[in-house]
């Protein structure tokens, strides 16, 4: 732990390495569940006649896509935990190695246990929910068909991510075709 001083608050920072076979399977499952909705958003952005109005949305989609790609392919994934005054994980964020490694998921079940799962989900929500707020905020009041579709897809992604809130463990199941499901286990 590295204590950092910032005015009157002392920040404790630590990093947790997530086992790569678990994070890669999780990344694959998440890509399979929210990827089609991201593609729908990208399609609507291409189809809109008012592209100049949506550059922030395009940047947000790219950010989410990069996170998904990094979860699947980064050689090492860490969760950086900044804990002000010992409040148990105030801000969790991902640190991805620049080296990549592509692994096909093996059929079977994996379990992200309670020592990592809540911190991982906190980092995931921080990293993906923030860009989703930009997407839904820019399209929520717009009445164009493209904006309505983009808003709907972003809300579906939020619903998927919300299902992981307060999960104590996460089961990741991959079948022989490589289809991966992520199942949040609540206490």
ChimeraX attribute file (.defattr): number of C-alpha atoms within 10 A of each C-alpha:
attribute: neighborCount
match mode: 1-to-1
recipient: residues
	/A:1	11
	/A:2	10
	/A:3	14
	/A:4	13
	/A:5	11
	/A:6	9
	/A:7	6
	/A:8	7
	/A:9	10
	/A:10	16
	/A:11	20
	/A:12	20
	/A:13	17
	/A:14	16
	/A:15	16
	/A:16	16
	/A:17	14
	/A:18	18
	/A:19	13
	/A:20	19
	/A:21	15
	/A:22	20
	/A:23	23
	/A:24	27
	/A:25	28
	/A:26	28
	/A:27	21
	/A:28	26
	/A:29	24
	/A:30	20
	/A:31	21
	/A:32	16
	/A:33	17
	/A:34	20
	/A:35	17
	/A:36	13
	/A:37	20
	/A:38	20
	/A:39	15
	/A:40	17
	/A:41	24
	/A:42	16
	/A:43	14
	/A:44	18
	/A:45	21
	/A:46	13
	/A:47	11
	/A:48	15
	/A:49	10
	/A:50	10
	/A:51	12
	/A:52	8
	/A:53	12
	/A:54	16
	/A:55	11
	/A:56	14
	/A:57	23
	/A:58	16
	/A:59	14
	/A:60	20
	/A:61	22
	/A:62	15
	/A:63	16
	/A:64	21
	/A:65	18
	/A:66	12
	/A:67	20
	/A:68	23
	/A:69	16
	/A:70	24
	/A:71	27
	/A:72	28
	/A:73	24
	/A:74	20
	/A:75	17
	/A:76	20
	/A:77	23
	/A:78	20
	/A:79	22
	/A:80	20
	/A:81	24
	/A:82	24
	/A:83	19
	/A:84	19
	/A:85	13
	/A:86	11
	/A:87	11
	/A:88	12
	/A:89	18
	/A:90	15
	/A:91	17
	/A:92	25
	/A:93	20
	/A:94	23
	/A:95	18
	/A:96	17
	/A:97	13
	/A:98	12
	/A:99	10
	/A:100	15
	/A:101	14
	/A:102	10
	/A:103	13
	/A:104	13
	/A:105	22
	/A:106	16
	/A:107	15
	/A:108	12
	/A:109	15
	/A:110	17
	/A:111	17
	/A:112	21
	/A:113	14
	/A:114	14
	/A:115	11
	/A:116	17
	/A:117	22
	/A:118	21
	/A:119	22
	/A:120	23
	/A:121	23
	/A:122	21
	/A:123	21
	/A:124	20
	/A:125	20
	/A:126	15
	/A:127	17
	/A:128	20
	/A:129	19
	/A:130	12
	/A:131	22
	/A:132	23
	/A:133	16
	/A:134	17
	/A:135	25
	/A:136	20
	/A:137	14
	/A:138	17
	/A:139	22
	/A:140	17
	/A:141	11
	/A:142	12
	/A:143	9
	/A:144	11
	/A:145	11
	/A:146	21
	/A:147	22
	/A:148	17
	/A:149	19
	/A:150	27
	/A:151	21
	/A:152	18
	/A:153	22
	/A:154	28
	/A:155	18
	/A:156	14
	/A:157	20
	/A:158	18
	/A:159	11
	/A:160	14
	/A:161	17
	/A:162	14
	/A:163	13
	/A:164	22
	/A:165	15
	/A:166	15
	/A:167	18
	/A:168	19
	/A:169	21
	/A:170	23
	/A:171	17
	/A:172	21
	/A:173	21
	/A:174	20
	/A:175	13
	/A:176	10
	/A:177	9
	/A:178	16
	/A:179	15
	/A:180	25
	/A:181	19
	/A:182	22
	/A:183	17
	/A:184	20
	/A:185	19
	/A:186	12
	/A:187	7
